[in-house]
């Protein structure tokens, strides 16, 4: 499994486990915030 696929699977799991809006916001920050784990350049094969 590629690094990007692993990150997407991890993000989906974190979203499904979020029990409230604050937890969901933490997931958003973790994966899409300034120091995000999910980075558009991850899919760049260059």
Secondary structure, 3 states (H helix, E strand, C coil): CCHHHHHHHHHHHHHHHCCCHHHHHHHHHHHHCCCCCCCHHHHCCC
